[in-house]
Amino acid sequence: MTKSFLMGSAAALAFGAPALAQDLTVFDYSGFEDAAFHQPFIETHGAGPDFVFFGDEDEAFQRLLAGFQSDVTHICAGSVPRWQASGIIQAWDTDQITAFDTLNADLVGQDVLAGSEDLYFLPTDYGSTAVAYNVDEVSEEDVASLEIFNNPAFAGRLSIPDNVDDAFALAYLATGVTDWADVTDEQFEAAAAWLRGIHPNLRTYWTDPAEISQLMGSGEVLAAWVWNEVPVALADEGFNVGFARNTAEGTSVWLCGYVNMVEAPGPEEMAYDYVNAVLSDASAGPLLENGFGSANDAALQALGAEAMEAAGLGEVTVPVLAQLPISNDQRERQAEAFERIKAGF
C-alpha cells in the first residue's frame, strides 16, 4: 500500500497533479460562500472554492496591496476605477463568459460593457437600497419622502449604512441628484451638508445586514436606509416590515461583481468556471431568494415579476440612482467627508 502511494505520488509529480477546487481562492463578503450560489462549479470540480472574507472593500484593497493573493475578488461598481488604476486586476475575456450576451445592459451601463478589452469588472449581482420601516409604528406617509431622516419625530430611531457609497447615494437623491457620474462642487457640498444634518437623528451607522435586522426587529430603529435583502430577511422572521422604494426623491440600485486578479495563484480556467457558475440559470433563483438579483437578465426575468417584487426588486415609478463607477477623486472626496461627518464634524 505504501509502495502504491509512493508510485502514485511520483506519477502526480511527473505528469502534474489535477487542480483541486480549493486551488481557487475567492475573496468575498461573508454569505456569498452559499453553495447554492455556485452549484455548477461544485458539480464540475467536486467541491466549492476556498473562500476568504473581508469586512469592506477598502480592507480588501489594502490587504491585496500588502501581498495577499486571491484569484477573483467580489467588489461593487463604485470601486472599480480605483482597483483598475492600481494594476492589481486584469480584464476578463468575454468569450469565456457564458452569459455575457444576456447581461443586463440597462443596469450596468455601456461604460462597463464597452468590449472585452475594457471589461475589468464582471457584474454578477445587484440589489436596491431604500427605506425599510416598522409598519406598526411608521406610516406610509412618513416614508413618502427621504426627509424622514430629518423628521424630529423619529430622532434617535433611524439608521443608514456605514458605507460611503450608500450614504452618498441617499444624500444625492435627497438633494435632487439622480446621476452621480459627474456631480458639481455645489451638488457634492449639498449632499455632504444633508448627511451632516441628519447625523444627530441617527441611532447608529449599521455595518452589516444582521446588525440592522436585529435593531429593527427589537424596535430600537424604526426606519433605515437598507439593502433589499434586509426587509426580505425580516419578513421571513415574521416582522411587519415595509420597504419604501417609491419615495418622492427616488431610489438607488447597487451593482457588484467579480474582478480577475493579476498574478492569481490558482488556475485561470477555474476562475471562469466560478463566475460562470454564479451567472448561471441555476444560481439565479437562490440569489433572488436571498435578496440578490442576478446580472444575467434572461435567467432573472424567467423567475417572474412576483418573485422580483417579493425580493424588493420590482419595478419603480421614481428616479433611480445607479451606483455605477465614479472617479477616484470623487470617491476619495466622498469618503473623507463621510468620515468627518460620522465623527461629528
Secondary structure, DSSP 8 states (H G I E B T S, - for coil): -HHHHHHHHHHHHHH-----GGGSEEEE-TTTT-GGGSHHHHHHHSS--EEEE-SSHHHHHHHHHTT---SEEEEEGGGHHHHHHHT-EE---GGG-TTGGGB-HHHH-TTTTS-GGG---EEEEEEEEEEEEETTTS-TTTTSSGGGGG-GGGTTSEEEES-HHHHHHHHHHHTT-S--TT--HHHHHHHHHHHHHHGGGEEEEE-SHHHHHHHHHHTS-SEEEEETHHHHHHHHTT--EEEE---TT-EEEEEEEEEEETT-SS-HHHHHHHHHHHTSHHHHHHHHHTT-EESBHHHHHTT-HHHHHHTT-S--SS-EEEE----HHHHHHHHHHHHHHHTT-
